[in-house]
């Protein structure tokens, strides 16, 4: 069990006690259900957004974290039975962080039936030089990393770039943009890259982080911690992530409802005049299914009163 994974998850995958012979079967059953759920949700996201097409060469960005390991693992499973024929190539960017175990990923990937490429660029020194101590390093680190990965994608002939962001990452981004950027903006499952040359996909868009944690613990991935952003405790993203995890603990199902809402946007009930013509709004005499009745509940008969117009749901 990797020490970086929570003890609770370590317990979840621990060997059953000899006194409970049925525990092994229960764990095997739960693990099988988890694998099916991961494959189903990734496959659904790929289909919903046409992420991978026949003949694609998909560059899977592998950081050494639980998310990207899971992404590569599930894509390899789906590739064996997908209706479309596509290639996978794993790419890791070695940013020369102090203590980075450079041997781990080549050894892991060498055991898989998949080509891989390790790109070595000392972005760590640049980030440490440019960002004052105590300030958030993610923005600059991310920009440098994106530029390098776009170049590598060109060199490798990749037609899609797959990133390991999951459902909870997307919700965190939504709240970060609202809290600190004054924008109702999330993290799309599929987008055109900054330079306009690549399609970036996030096949884990429907996958809950807690499922990834469980699968990573079961799979015993050789997790490599990040010594840049991963070591910063005051990150706004970490704080928002803690908030979402607390909600998920107290109110099961809330995060899934929030994620589903990103696919059910009603521009007429927001405030962006570029998406809905509020200035030119006129009465039509036709009922609007998106009207101001979303939370109305009619639990008792409404009497017909003279001279009173009753709005019914």
Backbone bond lengths (Angstrom), bond angles and torsions (degrees), N, CA, C in turn:
res aa  C-N    CA-C-N  psi(-1)  N-CA   C-N-CA  omega(-1)  CA-C   N-CA-C  phi
1 X - - - 1.452 - - 1.515 110.19 -
2 X 1.317 116.30 126.13 1.456 120.72 -179.39 1.518 109.92 -70.52
3 X 1.333 116.17 133.52 1.463 119.84 -175.62 1.516 112.54 -65.66
4 X 1.334 117.13 -20.09 1.467 119.62 -178.50 1.518 112.31 -74.40
5 X 1.319 118.01 -17.23 1.457 120.40 -179.54 1.517 109.56 -86.58
6 X 1.336 117.48 146.70 1.462 121.39 -177.39 1.512 112.41 -58.59
7 X 1.332 115.91 146.41 1.455 120.65 179.98 1.519 111.28 -60.75
8 X 1.337 115.74 -34.07 1.468 118.88 179.92 1.520 111.28 -60.04
9 X 1.331 116.29 -38.29 1.463 119.61 179.27 1.522 110.12 -74.92
10 X 1.331 116.05 -33.76 1.461 119.49 175.39 1.523 109.92 -60.01
11 X 1.332 116.13 -42.68 1.461 120.76 177.84 1.524 111.33 -63.62
12 X 1.329 115.04 -37.09 1.474 120.73 -177.68 1.524 111.37 -61.59
13 X 1.342 116.32 -33.84 1.463 120.11 -176.96 1.518 112.61 -104.55
14 X 1.316 117.85 5.69 1.456 120.12 -177.46 1.525 110.84 -65.37
15 X 1.329 115.71 155.11 1.459 120.24 178.11 1.520 109.70 -62.48
16 X 1.327 117.96 138.43 1.457 120.19 -179.32 1.523 111.19 -66.82
17 X 1.303 115.69 150.40 1.461 120.68 178.30 1.522 109.27 -67.81
18 X 1.342 117.09 144.20 1.467 119.65 -179.12 1.534 112.66 -56.75
19 X 1.343 116.79 -27.84 1.460 119.99 -177.65 1.526 112.38 -72.82
20 X 1.309 117.92 -8.83 1.467 120.98 -178.01 1.525 109.19 -124.62
21 X 1.330 118.00 80.80 1.469 120.60 -176.16 1.517 113.41 -64.25
22 X 1.345 117.69 -21.48 1.462 119.30 179.65 1.510 113.86 -80.75
23 X 1.327 117.52 -11.76 1.464 120.54 -176.59 1.520 111.76 -64.44
24 X 1.321 116.46 -39.74 1.467 120.05 -179.66 1.521 110.80 -60.23
25 X 1.341 116.14 -42.09 1.469 119.76 179.53 1.518 111.28 -66.62
26 X 1.337 116.19 -38.55 1.465 118.97 179.42 1.527 111.11 -65.87
27 X 1.317 116.36 -42.25 1.467 119.87 179.05 1.527 110.40 -64.42
28 X 1.327 116.46 -41.88 1.465 119.95 178.38 1.528 110.65 -61.77
29 X 1.329 115.74 -41.17 1.467 120.17 179.80 1.528 110.81 -64.44
30 X 1.341 116.96 -45.84 1.465 120.63 179.79 1.519 111.28 -64.41
31 X 1.330 116.85 -37.87 1.464 120.35 179.20 1.523 110.61 -66.27
32 X 1.333 116.44 -40.05 1.468 119.90 177.75 1.523 110.88 -63.71
33 X 1.327 117.09 -41.85 1.463 120.82 177.06 1.523 111.17 -62.21
34 X 1.330 116.54 -40.70 1.461 120.76 179.45 1.520 110.77 -63.73
35 X 1.327 117.32 -44.00 1.462 120.76 179.29 1.528 111.00 -61.59
36 X 1.332 116.46 -43.54 1.462 120.11 178.64 1.528 110.91 -62.77
37 X 1.342 116.50 -40.65 1.462 120.01 179.77 1.526 111.33 -64.56
38 X 1.324 116.96 -43.33 1.462 120.46 178.99 1.527 110.90 -61.73
39 X 1.322 116.41 -46.51 1.468 119.82 179.84 1.529 110.94 -64.13
40 X 1.330 116.12 -39.91 1.468 119.89 -179.65 1.529 111.30 -64.49
41 X 1.336 116.64 -45.92 1.464 119.68 -176.57 1.520 111.88 -69.79
42 X 1.328 117.39 -38.40 1.464 120.00 177.18 1.525 109.74 -67.33
43 X 1.321 116.79 -43.90 1.460 119.90 178.31 1.515 112.32 -61.95
44 X 1.331 116.22 -37.85 1.466 120.23 179.45 1.528 110.93 -66.41
45 X 1.326 116.84 -42.06 1.468 119.85 178.97 1.523 110.99 -64.58
46 X 1.324 116.49 -41.68 1.466 120.34 179.16 1.524 110.30 -61.26
47 X 1.337 116.63 -42.60 1.463 120.59 -179.36 1.521 111.65 -70.74
48 X 1.333 117.57 -43.38 1.461 121.14 -176.62 1.524 111.96 -61.23
49 X 1.320 116.93 -35.08 1.465 120.07 -174.88 1.529 112.95 -115.14
50 X 1.331 116.13 12.70 1.464 120.83 178.19 1.532 110.58 48.39
51 X 1.328 115.31 51.04 1.460 120.60 -174.49 1.530 113.32 -71.13
52 X 1.327 116.26 -40.05 1.462 120.36 -175.91 1.518 108.78 -124.94
53 X 1.333 115.67 129.27 1.460 121.90 -177.75 1.522 110.36 -117.82
54 X 1.312 114.53 166.05 1.457 120.51 -179.11 1.530 110.01 -59.18
55 X 1.330 115.97 130.02 1.458 120.92 178.90 1.519 114.92 89.50
56 X 1.327 117.78 -1.58 1.467 120.57 -179.71 1.524 111.41 -66.84
57 X 1.315 114.28 148.02 1.469 122.50 169.44 1.528 105.41 -114.39
58 X 1.319 116.76 105.49 1.454 122.48 -171.54 1.530 110.20 -96.91
59 X 1.317 115.14 119.90 1.457 121.30 176.56 1.527 108.48 -89.15
60 X 1.322 117.21 112.39 1.465 122.22 -178.70 1.526 107.99 -94.93
61 X 1.318 116.52 115.38 1.459 121.39 -177.65 1.528 108.92 -80.23
62 X 1.314 115.74 116.18 1.465 122.14 -174.15 1.527 109.09 -111.16
63 X 1.324 116.00 114.72 1.467 121.01 -177.13 1.528 112.86 -93.56
64 X 1.322 116.67 -21.57 1.453 120.42 -172.04 1.520 112.00 101.08
65 X 1.338 116.55 3.43 1.454 121.99 176.83 1.521 111.14 -96.41
66 X 1.328 115.96 168.55 1.465 121.84 -175.70 1.522 112.78 -60.09
67 X 1.346 116.97 -35.68 1.465 120.70 -174.56 1.534 111.38 -67.84
68 X 1.323 116.59 -49.09 1.460 119.29 -176.65 1.528 111.89 -71.73
69 X 1.334 117.59 -33.03 1.469 119.32 173.38 1.528 110.20 -60.65
70 X 1.330 115.62 -45.98 1.467 119.87 -179.35 1.524 110.56 -63.91
71 X 1.326 117.17 -42.10 1.466 120.97 178.57 1.527 110.71 -56.52
72 X 1.327 116.56 -50.91 1.463 119.98 -179.05 1.524 110.86 -61.67
73 X 1.310 116.45 -44.05 1.460 121.86 -178.78 1.528 111.13 -58.96
74 X 1.325 117.17 -50.03 1.470 120.62 -176.50 1.528 111.06 -69.30
75 X 1.325 117.86 -37.84 1.471 119.60 177.33 1.527 111.09 -63.62
76 X 1.329 116.81 -36.79 1.460 119.23 177.20 1.523 110.82 -65.68
77 X 1.327 116.98 -38.64 1.466 120.43 177.90 1.529 110.67 -65.26
78 X 1.342 116.45 -44.22 1.459 120.27 -178.25 1.529 112.10 -68.77
79 X 1.318 116.27 -33.55 1.463 119.57 -178.10 1.524 111.48 -59.72
80 X 1.323 116.49 -32.78 1.468 120.18 -176.79 1.522 112.48 -68.82
81 X 1.343 117.13 -20.96 1.465 118.03 -178.62 1.532 113.50 -129.95
82 X 1.320 116.84 10.16 1.466 120.41 -179.02 1.525 110.84 -73.15
83 X 1.339 117.31 146.06 1.472 119.89 177.51 1.523 112.35 -68.13
84 X 1.338 116.70 -26.26 1.459 121.05 178.54 1.521 109.85 -92.47
85 X 1.315 115.65 145.75 1.460 121.04 177.00 1.532 108.42 -96.03
86 X 1.323 116.73 121.69 1.464 119.58 179.96 1.524 110.14 -146.19
87 X 1.317 115.07 158.75 1.465 122.13 179.75 1.525 109.73 -104.32
88 X 1.316 114.93 154.51 1.455 121.49 173.50 1.520 109.22 -123.54
89 X 1.318 116.21 140.42 1.457 121.41 171.23 1.524 107.19 -137.75
90 X 1.309 116.59 125.79 1.464 121.59 -179.23 1.523 109.65 -89.35
91 X 1.326 115.11 136.49 1.465 120.45 -179.45 1.518 109.37 -130.88
92 X 1.315 115.45 129.21 1.469 121.43 174.12 1.516 109.41 -117.64
93 X 1.333 114.93 136.94 1.461 120.85 174.83 1.521 108.46 -101.70
94 X 1.321 116.38 109.39 1.461 121.77 175.73 1.523 107.50 -83.52
95 X 1.343 116.30 106.39 1.461 121.42 -174.59 1.526 112.94 -90.29
96 X 1.329 115.73 12.01 1.472 122.68 176.55 1.527 112.33 60.53
97 X 1.309 116.21 38.92 1.461 119.81 173.67 1.520 108.94 -70.83
98 X 1.317 117.88 139.52 1.464 120.68 -179.41 1.527 111.37 -56.51
99 X 1.304 115.12 132.15 1.458 120.21 178.47 1.514 114.26 81.07
100 X 1.336 118.15 2.70 1.462 120.18 -179.26 1.528 109.54 -64.48
101 X 1.322 118.21 122.89 1.475 121.41 -178.33 1.532 110.85 -77.90
102 X 1.300 116.91 86.27 1.464 122.12 -171.93 1.524 113.73 -62.20
103 X 1.314 117.51 -17.90 1.464 120.42 -177.38 1.533 112.84 -82.87
104 X 1.344 117.39 -19.77 1.461 120.51 -169.90 1.520 112.59 -62.68
105 X 1.327 117.30 -53.68 1.462 119.40 -175.66 1.526 113.12 -68.38
106 X 1.342 119.60 -44.40 1.473 117.33 176.28 1.526 113.04 -57.47
107 X 1.335 116.71 -38.19 1.463 119.58 178.96 1.526 110.72 -67.59
108 X 1.327 116.43 -42.17 1.471 120.07 179.92 1.527 110.73 -66.02
109 X 1.329 116.79 -48.39 1.456 121.02 -176.40 1.522 112.00 -69.40
110 X 1.321 116.10 -28.73 1.457 119.69 179.32 1.515 113.09 -64.94
111 X 1.321 116.85 -19.88 1.460 121.59 179.19 1.528 112.54 -88.24
112 X 1.330 116.50 -7.53 1.457 120.74 -178.04 1.525 110.62 -98.28
113 X 1.301 115.30 156.04 1.465 121.02 177.67 1.525 109.03 -87.59
114 X 1.330 114.65 68.01 1.461 119.25 -175.85 1.534 109.26 -159.52
115 X 1.332 118.14 138.55 1.472 119.15 175.24 1.524 110.59 -71.32
116 X 1.327 116.86 152.56 1.465 119.84 178.61 1.521 109.99 -147.01
117 X 1.323 114.47 161.44 1.469 121.29 -179.95 1.519 108.51 -140.27
118 X 1.316 117.22 132.08 1.461 122.70 174.92 1.525 107.81 -106.57
119 X 1.328 116.31 118.19 1.472 122.21 178.30 1.523 108.55 -102.63
120 X 1.317 116.25 124.96 1.461 121.13 -177.73 1.526 110.38 -108.08
121 X 1.337 116.15 116.57 1.460 122.24 178.52 1.528 107.85 -143.66
122 X 1.323 117.18 130.10 1.464 121.00 -177.01 1.530 110.88 -83.09
123 X 1.319 115.83 71.87 1.469 119.32 175.39 1.517 111.06 -79.46
124 X 1.314 117.14 -20.95 1.472 121.04 -179.41 1.530 110.65 -58.08
125 X 1.318 116.81 -47.65 1.469 120.50 -178.73 1.519 111.46 -62.69
126 X 1.339 116.13 -37.92 1.467 119.90 -179.93 1.525 110.19 -64.86
127 X 1.333 116.35 -46.14 1.466 120.75 -179.10 1.523 110.83 -63.11
128 X 1.321 117.22 -45.99 1.459 120.75 -179.20 1.521 111.70 -64.86
129 X 1.324 116.34 -30.83 1.466 120.38 179.85 1.529 111.99 -76.15
130 X 1.320 116.83 -36.57 1.464 121.05 -172.72 1.526 113.12 -89.85
131 X 1.336 117.97 -29.17 1.460 120.99 -174.81 1.530 109.86 -100.00
132 X 1.333 118.07 122.33 1.469 120.57 179.03 1.527 111.43 -60.44
133 X 1.302 116.07 150.92 1.461 121.76 179.87 1.532 110.65 -57.17
134 X 1.313 116.18 131.89 1.458 121.00 178.81 1.517 114.15 93.65
135 X 1.341 118.02 -13.36 1.463 121.66 178.80 1.522 110.30 -88.43
136 X 1.316 115.62 156.34 1.461 120.88 -178.97 1.526 111.23 -67.49
137 X 1.319 115.93 129.48 1.462 121.53 -176.71 1.524 113.30 -96.43
138 X 1.323 116.94 -11.56 1.465 120.75 -169.82 1.528 114.03 -59.22
139 X 1.319 117.46 -42.01 1.458 120.26 -173.22 1.522 111.77 -61.35
140 X 1.339 116.75 -53.10 1.465 119.78 -179.44 1.515 110.77 -65.83
141 X 1.315 116.49 -44.10 1.469 120.46 -180.00 1.521 110.08 -57.83
142 X 1.325 116.95 -43.10 1.458 121.63 -178.78 1.527 111.32 -64.68
143 X 1.337 117.05 -42.88 1.473 120.09 179.76 1.522 111.36 -63.15
144 X 1.312 116.38 -44.56 1.464 119.69 178.85 1.524 110.84 -62.83
145 X 1.305 115.61 -43.71 1.464 120.20 -178.32 1.530 110.84 -63.97
146 X 1.334 116.91 -43.06 1.474 119.83 -179.98 1.518 111.30 -59.60
147 X 1.338 116.11 -46.49 1.463 119.62 -178.34 1.519 111.99 -59.66
148 X 1.319 116.56 -41.96 1.466 120.42 179.82 1.521 110.59 -66.93
149 X 1.324 117.34 -43.97 1.461 120.56 -178.29 1.519 111.81 -65.99
150 X 1.334 117.76 -35.14 1.467 119.89 176.44 1.527 110.07 -63.46
151 X 1.317 116.77 -42.61 1.471 119.99 178.96 1.522 110.53 -63.70
152 X 1.323 116.70 -44.59 1.460 120.78 -179.64 1.533 110.37 -63.01
153 X 1.323 117.06 -38.46 1.464 120.47 178.25 1.527 110.87 -60.03
154 X 1.312 116.29 -41.38 1.468 120.03 176.56 1.525 110.80 -62.51
155 X 1.318 116.00 -45.49 1.461 120.33 -177.28 1.527 112.08 -64.91
156 X 1.326 117.12 -32.82 1.455 121.27 -178.06 1.524 113.11 -91.14
157 X 1.321 117.33 -3.99 1.461 120.82 -179.59 1.511 113.77 71.41
158 X 1.335 116.78 29.02 1.463 120.55 179.97 1.523 110.52 -74.61
159 X 1.323 116.20 138.46 1.469 120.25 177.74 1.530 111.29 -99.37
160 X 1.327 117.92 -18.20 1.462 122.26 176.69 1.531 108.35 -138.83
161 X 1.330 115.78 146.78 1.462 122.05 176.06 1.525 107.10 -115.56
162 X 1.322 117.37 116.85 1.468 122.19 -176.79 1.525 109.99 -100.72
163 X 1.335 115.72 126.44 1.460 122.56 178.30 1.522 109.80 -112.08
164 X 1.329 116.28 156.97 1.461 121.50 -172.01 1.508 115.94 -94.52
165 X 1.330 118.46 22.33 1.463 119.50 178.25 1.526 110.15 -70.18
166 X 1.332 116.22 138.12 1.456 121.91 -177.51 1.530 111.10 -112.28
167 X 1.330 115.46 -175.64 1.470 121.22 -176.85 1.518 112.63 -54.80
168 X 1.327 116.71 -44.39 1.464 120.18 -176.00 1.531 111.50 -69.23
169 X 1.345 117.12 -33.97 1.467 120.40 173.76 1.524 110.47 -59.92
170 X 1.326 115.85 -40.64 1.462 120.53 -177.08 1.523 110.71 -68.31
171 X 1.326 116.53 -37.88 1.462 119.66 176.86 1.525 111.18 -69.19
172 X 1.323 117.01 -39.64 1.462 120.22 176.50 1.528 110.59 -58.47
173 X 1.325 116.46 -43.54 1.466 120.72 -179.65 1.522 111.01 -63.57
174 X 1.336 116.90 -39.22 1.459 120.87 177.63 1.531 110.55 -57.72
175 X 1.335 116.73 -48.71 1.460 120.60 -178.37 1.524 111.97 -70.39
176 X 1.315 117.62 -37.42 1.465 120.07 177.79 1.517 110.94 -60.50
177 X 1.337 116.57 -42.79 1.459 119.94 179.27 1.526 111.73 -66.78
178 X 1.334 116.86 -35.01 1.465 119.28 177.34 1.521 111.61 -71.67
179 X 1.334 116.54 -46.80 1.459 120.93 -174.74 1.524 112.74 -70.38
180 X 1.338 116.41 -39.95 1.453 119.65 -169.97 1.532 114.59 -118.82
181 X 1.338 117.20 -11.86 1.460 119.89 -179.39 1.513 114.28 -118.39
182 X 1.331 117.55 -3.49 1.471 122.85 -179.12 1.526 111.73 53.81
183 X 1.337 115.88 39.33 1.460 120.85 178.38 1.523 109.87 -133.05
184 X 1.323 115.37 142.34 1.461 120.92 171.92 1.527 106.21 -91.51
185 X 1.316 114.90 83.23 1.461 121.88 -170.65 1.519 108.73 -143.19
186 X 1.319 116.26 134.46 1.450 119.85 -179.33 1.510 111.97 -115.39
187 X 1.331 115.16 -147.70 1.460 122.90 179.27 1.523 106.39 -121.12
188 X 1.315 119.24 108.88 1.467 120.60 -173.27 1.521 112.73 -70.66
189 X 1.333 116.60 151.28 1.462 120.09 178.08 1.528 112.80 -72.12
190 X 1.315 115.88 -20.56 1.465 120.94 -178.49 1.524 107.43 -151.40
191 X 1.315 116.92 134.66 1.459 119.26 -178.84 1.516 110.41 -155.00
192 X 1.313 114.19 164.41 1.455 121.07 171.54 1.519 108.34 -85.16
193 X 1.318 117.24 137.26 1.459 121.55 -177.54 1.527 111.37 -64.63
194 X 1.339 115.09 162.33 1.463 121.16 -177.91 1.522 112.16 -52.46
195 X 1.326 117.16 -39.52 1.475 120.25 -176.43 1.525 112.59 -87.05
196 X 1.328 117.27 1.72 1.456 120.75 175.84 1.516 115.21 76.90
197 X 1.334 117.10 8.58 1.465 119.61 -173.09 1.526 113.68 -105.29
198 X 1.328 118.29 -11.20 1.458 120.14 -172.34 1.532 111.34 -135.86
199 X 1.329 114.43 156.65 1.459 121.29 170.29 1.527 107.45 -104.80
200 X 1.323 115.33 122.49 1.462 122.01 179.56 1.528 108.02 -102.82
201 X 1.324 116.68 132.86 1.466 120.85 -178.20 1.531 110.24 -124.62
202 X 1.327 115.16 152.50 1.466 122.44 177.65 1.536 108.63 -127.78
203 X 1.329 117.25 81.64 1.472 120.42 -175.93 1.523 114.84 -64.16
204 X 1.333 118.68 -15.73 1.462 121.18 178.20 1.532 112.22 -88.62
205 X 1.318 117.54 15.19 1.465 121.85 -173.22 1.521 113.64 -56.10
206 X 1.331 118.05 -29.72 1.465 121.29 -178.66 1.531 112.87 -98.38
207 X 1.315 117.29 0.64 1.467 120.83 -171.26 1.529 110.76 -94.58
208 X 1.333 116.09 129.82 1.467 121.64 177.91 1.526 109.90 -75.56
209 X 1.328 115.59 142.99 1.466 119.68 -178.51 1.524 111.49 -60.73
210 X 1.327 117.96 -36.78 1.465 119.26 -177.97 1.522 111.22 -62.64
211 X 1.331 118.56 -30.73 1.460 120.74 176.22 1.530 110.52 -70.33
212 X 1.328 116.55 -37.04 1.462 119.95 178.02 1.529 110.48 -66.01
213 X 1.330 116.58 -40.52 1.466 120.23 178.30 1.519 110.64 -59.81
214 X 1.311 115.92 -44.32 1.465 119.89 -179.78 1.530 111.16 -65.37
215 X 1.325 115.93 -42.53 1.465 118.88 -178.51 1.533 110.82 -68.25
216 X 1.315 117.75 -38.64 1.459 121.21 178.33 1.519 111.01 -63.65
217 X 1.341 115.98 -39.10 1.460 119.93 178.15 1.526 110.55 -65.76
218 X 1.335 116.15 -43.13 1.467 120.33 178.24 1.529 110.87 -63.19
219 X 1.318 116.95 -41.23 1.465 121.86 -174.61 1.521 113.40 -80.69
220 X 1.333 116.53 -13.72 1.467 121.45 178.11 1.532 111.96 57.26
221 X 1.338 115.75 45.26 1.459 118.88 177.23 1.532 110.24 -62.84
222 X 1.321 118.16 145.06 1.466 121.08 176.18 1.534 110.48 -78.86
223 X 1.324 116.27 82.46 1.460 122.15 -174.08 1.532 111.07 -64.96
224 X 1.341 115.60 134.09 1.460 121.65 176.54 1.526 107.70 -113.73
225 X 1.321 119.95 111.92 1.468 121.11 -179.42 1.513 111.73 -71.18
226 X 1.332 115.46 149.48 1.465 121.48 176.66 1.525 109.04 -86.19
227 X 1.328 116.43 129.31 1.471 120.23 179.95 1.521 112.08 -94.58
228 X 1.337 116.26 5.52 1.469 119.66 174.21 1.521 108.53 -101.38
229 X 1.337 117.31 -93.83 1.464 120.29 -176.91 1.518 112.18 -65.02
230 X 1.335 116.64 -32.83 1.451 119.34 -177.94 1.508 113.74 -65.15
231 X 1.331 117.21 -16.53 1.458 120.51 -177.65 1.518 112.70 -100.02
232 X 1.334 117.77 0.31 1.464 121.35 -177.09 1.527 109.58 -96.70
233 X 1.325 116.36 114.57 1.450 121.73 -175.27 1.520 113.45 -82.98
234 X 1.336 117.69 -18.56 1.463 120.13 -173.99 1.521 112.95 -95.83
235 X 1.316 118.04 14.81 1.453 120.25 -177.97 1.520 111.05 -65.31
236 X 1.334 116.25 139.33 1.455 120.71 176.53 1.522 110.51 -62.47
237 X 1.327 117.26 -37.77 1.463 120.65 179.68 1.520 110.34 -62.74
238 X 1.309 118.03 -39.91 1.465 120.98 178.92 1.520 110.61 -64.25
239 X 1.322 116.11 -40.92 1.463 120.01 -179.66 1.528 110.87 -65.22
240 X 1.337 116.37 -42.50 1.467 119.80 177.82 1.526 109.99 -65.96
241 X 1.333 116.78 -38.20 1.451 120.50 177.63 1.527 111.86 -61.55
242 X 1.324 116.08 -40.95 1.470 120.00 177.11 1.526 110.92 -62.65
243 X 1.331 116.27 -39.00 1.465 120.95 178.46 1.534 110.54 -62.20
244 X 1.334 116.65 -44.92 1.457 120.30 -178.75 1.528 111.26 -66.56
245 X 1.313 116.37 -40.01 1.469 118.75 178.50 1.525 111.69 -64.39
246 X 1.336 116.34 -35.89 1.459 119.74 177.31 1.524 110.48 -66.67
247 X 1.322 116.80 -41.06 1.466 120.67 175.62 1.523 110.89 -60.39
248 X 1.318 115.91 -44.00 1.453 120.21 -177.94 1.524 110.77 -63.59
249 X 1.330 116.21 -35.05 1.463 120.35 179.02 1.525 111.19 -70.41
250 X 1.331 116.25 -42.77 1.464 120.69 -176.74 1.527 113.03 -81.35
251 X 1.324 115.72 -34.14 1.468 119.85 -173.34 1.537 109.47 -130.07
252 X 1.312 118.46 77.65 1.475 121.07 179.69 1.526 111.29 -54.42
253 X 1.320 115.27 134.03 1.463 120.61 179.96 1.505 113.87 97.35
254 X 1.341 117.91 -16.47 1.466 119.58 -177.32 1.530 111.22 -64.40
255 X 1.314 118.06 -44.72 1.465 120.09 -178.14 1.522 110.96 -63.34
256 X 1.333 116.91 -38.22 1.456 118.77 178.78 1.526 111.02 -66.36
257 X 1.336 116.98 -39.48 1.467 119.37 176.18 1.520 111.01 -62.36
258 X 1.325 116.79 -40.42 1.454 120.74 179.17 1.522 110.73 -64.08
259 X 1.336 116.26 -43.05 1.461 119.94 179.36 1.523 111.05 -64.12
260 X 1.330 116.59 -41.11 1.464 120.36 178.97 1.525 111.10 -64.55
261 X 1.331 116.99 -32.82 1.463 120.12 -179.63 1.525 111.96 -62.58
262 X 1.329 117.40 -25.59 1.467 120.41 179.02 1.528 111.34 -67.15
263 X 1.329 116.06 -16.29 1.464 120.55 177.50 1.525 111.86 -102.64
264 X 1.322 116.80 3.48 1.466 121.53 -179.15 1.529 109.54 -131.31
265 X 1.317 115.21 68.06 1.462 121.75 -175.82 1.530 109.60 -91.35
266 X 1.320 115.93 134.05 1.469 121.71 178.60 1.530 108.02 -117.86
267 X 1.332 118.74 91.14 1.471 121.44 -176.10 1.517 113.85 -56.95
268 X 1.342 118.01 -30.56 1.465 120.65 -178.25 1.522 112.33 -68.46
269 X 1.346 116.35 -12.74 1.455 119.71 -179.81 1.526 112.23 -116.45
270 X 1.306 114.43 23.46 1.460 121.10 168.22 1.524 106.56 -112.33
271 X 1.321 118.28 -151.02 1.463 119.24 -176.58 1.525 112.71 -138.07
272 X 1.335 116.89 23.31 1.455 120.62 -178.36 1.524 109.50 -96.35
273 X 1.317 115.81 108.94 1.455 120.65 -177.99 1.511 114.07 -69.04
274 X 1.324 117.91 -13.17 1.462 119.86 176.45 1.529 111.51 -81.84
275 X 1.323 116.86 -16.51 1.461 120.75 179.58 1.524 112.42 -101.83
276 X 1.317 116.74 -21.25 1.464 120.50 -179.68 1.528 108.34 -144.54
277 X 1.329 115.51 137.13 1.470 121.31 -176.67 1.523 110.73 -82.85
278 X 1.340 116.29 78.24 1.460 120.60 178.38 1.539 110.95 -66.94
279 X 1.336 116.97 -40.10 1.469 120.31 -177.27 1.524 111.77 -62.74
280 X 1.311 115.46 -37.06 1.463 119.00 -177.08 1.516 114.17 -94.19
281 X 1.330 117.49 12.07 1.458 121.22 -175.57 1.528 111.59 -67.28
282 X 1.330 116.45 129.01 1.470 123.16 179.26 1.530 109.02 -129.89
283 X 1.316 115.17 157.86 1.461 118.60 174.20 1.520 109.54 -71.32
284 X 1.330 115.54 145.89 1.463 120.74 -179.63 1.520 112.22 -119.55
285 X 1.326 116.71 -16.14 1.457 119.62 -175.67 1.514 113.03 77.93
286 X 1.324 116.17 4.11 1.458 121.56 -179.37 1.524 108.55 -110.14
287 X 1.337 117.45 133.54 1.466 121.12 -179.41 1.525 110.68 -62.89
288 X 1.317 115.60 143.39 1.462 122.16 179.53 1.529 108.97 -109.32
289 X 1.333 115.91 117.85 1.464 119.99 -179.67 1.516 112.66 -65.34
290 X 1.331 116.93 -17.98 1.464 120.56 178.77 1.530 111.58 -98.54
291 X 1.312 116.68 19.22 1.461 120.42 -175.34 1.517 113.92 -64.79
292 X 1.350 115.90 -175.25 1.467 121.55 -174.96 1.529 111.64 -78.94
293 X 1.308 116.30 56.31 1.457 119.39 -177.69 1.521 111.96 -137.90
294 X 1.315 114.89 19.21 1.467 119.44 -174.54 1.518 112.38 -57.75
295 X 1.331 116.95 -37.03 1.459 119.80 -176.81 1.530 111.95 -110.68
296 X 1.322 117.57 13.84 1.453 120.66 176.63 1.527 109.67 -74.98
297 X 1.301 116.37 137.81 1.463 120.68 172.97 1.518 108.11 -130.35
298 X 1.308 116.03 126.20 1.458 121.09 -179.58 1.521 107.68 -100.14
299 X 1.316 116.29 95.97 1.461 121.22 -174.23 1.528 112.52 -100.01
300 X 1.330 117.61 -1.03 1.451 120.08 179.91 1.529 108.14 -147.84
301 X 1.310 117.77 156.26 1.471 120.37 -179.92 1.525 111.00 -61.43
302 X 1.322 115.51 138.57 1.469 120.99 177.55 1.520 107.88 -97.79
303 X 1.320 118.51 118.21 1.467 120.47 -177.43 1.523 111.48 -71.18
304 X 1.302 114.66 151.72 1.458 120.52 174.36 1.526 108.04 -85.82
305 X 1.324 116.87 110.36 1.458 121.09 -178.99 1.523 109.81 -108.48
306 X 1.319 117.76 133.89 1.467 121.80 -179.82 1.537 110.30 -57.91
307 X 1.328 113.62 130.52 1.469 118.78 175.10 1.509 114.09 78.86
308 X 1.352 118.33 4.30 1.457 120.49 -178.46 1.530 109.41 -116.13
309 X 1.321 114.51 119.76 1.458 119.56 178.08 1.525 108.68 -83.42
310 X 1.323 116.80 121.27 1.460 120.98 -177.69 1.535 109.01 -102.98
311 X 1.317 114.83 126.32 1.468 120.02 176.88 1.519 108.19 -89.72
312 X 1.319 116.24 117.29 1.468 120.98 -179.10 1.522 109.75 -104.83
313 X 1.333 114.04 146.20 1.465 117.66 177.73 1.510 110.16 -79.99
